[in-house]
Amino acid sequence: MTTEHSRKALRLRMWALFTLFFLPGLLMASWATRTPAIRDVLSVSTAEMGVVLFGLSVGSMSGILCSAWLVKRYGTRNVIRATMSCAVLGIIVLSVALWLSSPLVFALGLCVFGGSFGAAEVAINVEGATVEREMNKTVLPMMHGFYSFGTLVGAGIGMMVTGFGVPASIHILLAGLAGIAPIVIAIKAIPDGTGRNSAEEAHQQQKGVPFYRDIQLMLIGVVVLAMAFAEGSANDWLPLLMVDGHGFSPTSGSLIYAGFTLGMTVGRFTGGWFIDRYSRVAVVRASAMMGALGIALIIFVDSAWVAGVSVVLWGLGASLGFPLTISAASDTGPDAPTRVSVVATTGYLAFLVGPPLLGFLGEHYGLRSAMLVVLMLVLIAALVARAVAKPDAEPVMEKN
């Protein structure tokens, strides 16, 4: 009976995490699909829009930097509860900013939103990696798949309300309010204490080296930096890239973004099977090459239908970078919260430098040419993919 009860509790915990991954995707897509309308309401240029989006990057990085300490001090459950609540507050601030037509307030709202999800993401991933180990099965990509599924649903809703002419402020507000009840319900299934004892466990395990001298962990960070840049650049710029770079209408731009999220969703829901069958290294390398192909086609081929197909390849290619590197970080040494935080922080550097960098390049050379930076990084990820190998697999590299 106890074993059956434990299995049931583990399943409920897994579904709670599915929900907690789904909601950030839904809320992210709710405003990302409206970026053309948001730019017009705020009356900013493409370069200025990049500065506004910088608020998300600053918030996300701040949340990530605090996350390991918060998880080890308060546990994943308490951190998730507090940060997800603040994320809903950030969404409401975005809606208010659009009512006021204030770029500054919108940037502040993105800062609150990004900071909340930055801290929540590490806590949720630490919880997810724990569930994955207890189930002895690759499930973290599927959990991230629910994030992508959330962005897919959010993109679909965004396309629909854009077509009907619903103001972005009302759309974003309703999306935030819709997330309150699922958060309250999901938190109940998360046990208290996960991650809180990681510091003590790390002291007891004298194996390994400090994370800042761990070459494997640093290269895992390179992979997540590149793949997060590929994912984040699409979240920030894809609708505008399609509108300004390929001549799509705003509604069609939202549809193309939905194609990207579809690729992300399919890649993450099916990724666990491929990882268990072929290994992390093979899957990361294949994903990076697929993403590079999709991005290259968008940059170099001036065709609407090719662009539409290519965003699916882009999404498939970027889909497994983050979950795979989080899994790799959590099982390559002691003190999982710190290691996950290090890798996530490295990944969030992409979100920190991405919006202003691509906005600046897009203003001077066009957004299609700006995407050459993303293409280069994804190719680098393919070259260092061996860093994500599991500890029980063949040696990856020496640690100094």
Rosetta blueprint (number, residue, H / E / L):
1 M L
2 T H
3 T H
4 E H
5 H H
6 S H
7 R H
8 K H
9 A H
10 L H
11 R H
12 L H
13 R H
14 M H
15 W H
16 A H
17 L H
18 F H
19 T H
20 L H
21 F H
22 F H
23 L H
24 P H
25 G H
26 L H
27 L H
28 M H
29 A H
30 S H
31 W H
32 A H
33 T L
34 R L
35 T H
36 P H
37 A H
38 I H
39 R H
40 D H
41 V H
42 L H
43 S L
44 V L
45 S L
46 T H
47 A H
48 E H
49 M H
50 G H
51 V H
52 V H
53 L H
54 F H
55 G H
56 L H
57 S H
58 V H
59 G H
60 S H
61 M H
62 S H
63 G H
64 I H
65 L H
66 C H
67 S H
68 A H
69 W H
70 L H
71 V H
72 K H
73 R H
74 Y H
75 G L
76 T H
77 R H
78 N H
79 V H
80 I H
81 R H
82 A H
83 T H
84 M H
85 S H
86 C H
87 A H
88 V H
89 L H
90 G H
91 I H
92 I H
93 V H
94 L H
95 S H
96 V H
97 A H
98 L H
99 W H
100 L H
101 S L
102 S L
103 P H
104 L H
105 V H
106 F H
107 A H
108 L H
109 G H
110 L H
111 C H
112 V H
113 F H
114 G H
115 G H
116 S H
117 F H
118 G H
119 A H
120 A H
121 E H
122 V H
123 A H
124 I H
125 N H
126 V H
127 E H
128 G H
129 A H
130 T H
131 V H
132 E H
133 R H
134 E H
135 M H
136 N L
137 K L
138 T L
139 V L
140 L H
141 P H
142 M H
143 M H
144 H H
145 G H
146 F H
147 Y H
148 S H
149 F H
150 G H
151 T H
152 L H
153 V H
154 G H
155 A H
156 G H
157 I H
158 G H
159 M H
160 M H
161 V H
162 T H
163 G H
164 F L
165 G L
166 V L
167 P L
168 A H
169 S H
170 I H
171 H H
172 I H
173 L H
174 L H
175 A H
176 G H
177 L H
178 A H
179 G L
180 I H
181 A H
182 P H
183 I H
184 V H
185 I H
186 A H
187 I H
188 K L
189 A L
190 I L
191 P L
192 D L
193 G L
194 T L
195 G L
196 R L
197 N L
198 S H
199 A H
200 E H
201 E H
202 A H
203 H H
204 Q H
205 Q L
206 Q L
207 K L
208 G L
209 V L
210 P L
211 F H
212 Y H
213 R H
214 D L
215 I H
216 Q H
217 L H
218 M H
219 L H
220 I H
221 G H
222 V H
223 V H
224 V H
225 L H
226 A H
227 M H
228 A H
229 F H
230 A H
231 E H
232 G H
233 S H
234 A H
235 N H
236 D H
237 W H
238 L H
239 P H
240 L H
241 L H
242 M H
243 V H
244 D H
245 G H
246 H H
247 G L
248 F L
249 S L
250 P H
251 T H
252 S H
253 G H
254 S H
255 L H
256 I H
257 Y H
258 A H
259 G H
260 F H
261 T H
262 L H
263 G H
264 M H
265 T H
266 V H
267 G H
268 R H
269 F H
270 T H
271 G H
272 G H
273 W H
274 F H
275 I H
276 D H
277 R H
278 Y H
279 S L
280 R H
281 V H
282 A H
283 V H
284 V H
285 R H
286 A H
287 S H
288 A H
289 M H
290 M H
291 G H
292 A H
293 L H
294 G H
295 I H
296 A H
297 L H
298 I H
299 I H
300 F H
301 V L
302 D L
303 S L
304 A H
305 W H
306 V H
307 A H
308 G H
309 V H
310 S H
311 V H
312 V H
313 L H
314 W H
315 G H
316 L H
317 G H
318 A H
319 S L
320 L L
321 G H
322 F H
323 P H
324 L H
325 T H
326 I H
327 S H
328 A H
329 A H
330 S H
331 D L
332 T L
333 G L
334 P L
335 D L
336 A H
337 P H
338 T H
339 R H
340 V H
341 S H
342 V H
343 V H
344 A H
345 T H
346 T H
347 G H
348 Y H
349 L H
350 A H
351 F H
352 L H
353 V H
354 G H
355 P H
356 P H
357 L H
358 L H
359 G H
360 F H
361 L H
362 G H
363 E H
364 H H
365 Y H
366 G L
367 L H
368 R H
369 S H
370 A H
371 M L
372 L H
373 V H
374 V H
375 L H
376 M H
377 L H
378 V H
379 L H
380 I H
381 A H
382 A H
383 L H
384 V L
385 A H
386 R H
387 A H
388 V H
389 A L
390 K L
391 P L
392 D L
393 A L
394 E L
395 P L
396 V L
397 M L
398 E L
399 K L
400 N L
